[in-house]
Amino acid sequence: MKVLVTYFSQTGNTEKIARAICEEASQANEAELKKLEDVSNDDLSGYDFIFIGSPIHAGNLAGPIKEFLGGVQANPGQKMAGFITHFAPAYPEQAMDKFTEPITTACQEKGIEYMGSFDCQGELTESLHEMVKKGRNLSDEEWEGMVKQMTGRPNDEDVAKARRFAREVLV
């Protein structure tokens, strides 16, 4: 099976998960890792399975990912899965459904089988700390706890979970 792992990453969190997924996919498949900017919608027809990764920006998938998904061409028989990084420790299932909606919609509209999504915490870039802290109206103590929770993420456990997700959906 020919697999594409493509992603948008600004801080390296999503890229780290993309690399883990691609490494796992390459164990039993022909897998390629490409930044989203290096992939066109026309390129997708050559793949049986596509993983597409995005950070969460202001409660949504990153704009370039949403734009890319809007141009996905119909390809019955193809499969797609998502992977998402975010700074919050965890989101309820309903929030993840909202985040993955652009992926599920693209799949439904184009006859692509949606295989699910993986998410994990990433480390928020320091330049956004104060804005997010104020936006969430957090005390210094609450924010300190969040920073401690996200520091070093995605970690080895997150990478292992991403690899396991890839194995499970590629079966």
N, C-alpha and C positions, 0 to 999 in steps of 0.2 A: 504494500500500500504506500502511496506517496502522500506525505504529510507536510503541511506548511504550518510553522509557528510564527505568527506575526504579532507585533506589539507596538504600542506607543508608550514611551517612558521618558520622563524628564529627570528623575532623580536616581534611577537605577533599580528601584524596587520591582517594577513590573518586568524589567529586563532580566533580573535575577530569576524570577519565576519562569519567564519564557525560556531561559537557558536550561533550567531543570526539566521542563516539559519536553523540550526538544531532545535533550540527552536521553530521556526515558523513551521517547517515541523512536529514536534511532536504534534502540536495542533490537527491534524486530521489523522496522520499516525504513523506507528511504525518507529521511526527514531533513527539512531545511529550516533555518532560523533567519528571519529577515525583519528588519525594522519596517514599520508601516510605510514610511516614506519611500522605501525601496520596492514597494509592491503596488501594482495597478490592479484594478478589478479584472482586467483581461487575463492577468496571470493566474487567477484562481481556478480556471477551468482545467488546469493541468494537475490538480490535486484531488485526492479522494477524501482527505480529512483536513480541516483547517482549524487551528486554535487561534483565537484572536484575543489579545490582552490589552487592558486599559487600566489606568489609575482612575479613582473617583475624583472628579473635579466639581466642587460646589454641588454635590449630591447627584451627579450624573457621570456617565462615561465621558471620557475626554472628547472634545469636539472633533478632532481628526478621526477618531474611531467611529463616531456617529455618522460623520460625513461619508466615510469609506463604506460603512454598512448600507447606506442609502444607494450606493452604486453597484452593490453585489448583483451579479447576473444569475438567472435561473440555471440550476445545475442539478436536476433530479439525480438521486443516488449519492450525492456528495453529503458529507457530514461536517458539522461545525460545533465547536465548544468554545466557551469563553473562560477567561481568567482575569481577575480583578484584584487590585491592591488598593488599600485605603488606610487612613491613619487611625481610625477608630478600632478599639479592641474587638468589637463584634457588632454586627447588624442583625436585627430580626429578619426572619425569612422574607417577610413582606417587603422590606427595603431592598433585599437582594433581587427580588422579582422585578422591582421598579428599575434597578440598575441594569439588569440583563434584558429588559424589554426590547431595546433596539436590536439586540442579537436575535432574540426569539422571533420578533416581527420580521426581520430580514429573512430568517430561515423559513418561516411560514409562507411568506409572499413568494419565495423563490424555489420552493420545493426541496429545500435542504433539510436534512434531519438534524434537529437540535439535540445535542448529547449532554447538555448541562453546563454548569459553570463552577469554577473554583474561585474562592476568594480568601485572601489573608491580609493581615495587617502589614503595613509598611511604615517606614519612618518618614514623618512629615519633614520636608525641608525646613531648616531653621528660619529662613526668611519669612515663612508663613505662620510661625508660632504665635506671635502677638495678635495677628489678625484673627486667627481661629480661636484663640483664647477669648478675645473680646466678643467675637461673633457668637460664641457659645455661652458667654456670660459666666465664665468659670473663675473661681477664686484662684489665688496663687497656689494654694495647696492642691486643689483639684487638678489644675493644669500640670503641676509637678508630677502627680500620680500618672496622668496620661502620658507625659513625656517619658517617664520611667518605663511604662508599659510598651511604648512603641520603639524605644531605643534598641537598635540592633535587629530590627525586623525588616524584611523577612529573615527569619533565623533558620538554623538547620532543620528544625522540626517542620517549619512551613515549607521548606524545599522538599522534604521527604513526603509531605502531604500532597504537594503539587505533582510529584513523580507518581504517587499512588493514584491520583486522579487521572493522570494521563494513561496509565496502565489500564484502569477500569473502563475508560470511555473508548479506548482503542480496540477493545476485544470485539 
